[in-house]
Amino acid sequence: MLDTAKRLFIENGYSKTNMEDIAEQAGFGVATVYNYFKTKEGMFAAMGREDMSELRTLGEAALADLPDDAVEGVLALLKVYLKVFDYISYAVMQEFIIQSKTSGPLYDEAERAITWQRDQVKIALDTAKASGRLDSGLDTSLMSYVVIDLFIRYTQRISNNRNNKHRFSELRKIINLVLRGWQLR
């Protein structure tokens, strides 16, 4: 069901896909689909939760193998988070961003993802700080908010890009500007 929904969301867009189309394409009755998912938004959120779970696991693996350079460690995590575009299209991401701005299942899922991403970035920063690679005065909790907020803005910008190209080098420069002053040599 979720695979069919994802395919239809990518092919037709979230707003142009309805539960009846998903049921028909998946080979289920509409009542069965509604039995599992009360709303299309709930189905979209479940799809996102599944994808984010995989990315969270990949982020945990990246944390286990952080580079010595603190900036590169953070960037390694952000590259993992960008793999979301391996699961969905830029257009679907754009619709997810729009739909997640109001309370409901998508908002909750977006908040859940942002929280674990901040937690992972904080771990990377704390690891660098503990090893003496970052200034001890750095508030890693606050910096994790800054980094993920920059990442969210970057993701929003690239999902709005009509030619669907993202240049990680731009995000790299920004993260460098933010963190380099805190790095110890």
C-alpha positions, 0 to 999 in steps of 0.5 A: 500500500505504501509503495503504491502511495509513494509511486503515485505521490511521485508520479502525480503529486501529493495533492493530485493523488487520492485514497481511491487511486491508491486503493485501486492501484494497490489492489485493495478496497477503499475501506481497507485503505481507510482501515489502515490510514484514516487520511491521506496525510496519515499515509504520507506521514507513514511513508515519511516515517518509514524513509526517515527510519532508514535515514536515522539508521544510516546516520547512526552508522555515520556517527560510528565512523566520524572523520577527525575533522568536526566540520566534515563529521557534521557534513557526513551526517547532512549527506546522509540526510540528503539521501531522502531524495533517493526515496522521494522526488524533489516535488514530493519533498516540496509538498511534504514541507508545505503540508507539514507546516500545519498540525497533524501527522505530517507536522508530527513526523517532521518534528520527529525527524528534526529532533533525531537529526539535531540529536545526531548532529549534537553527538557529532559535535560533542564527540569533536568537543570531547576529543579537543577538536572543538572549543569547549565553550561551544554550546553543542545543543544550540549549534545543532539547532543552527546546523539543522535549521540551515539544513532545512532551509537548504533542503527547502531551497533545493526542493523548490529548484525546478531543475532539481539540482542541488549543490552540496558545495553551498551547504559545505561553505555555510557549515564551514563558516558557522563551525570553523571559528569553533575548531581547534587546530 
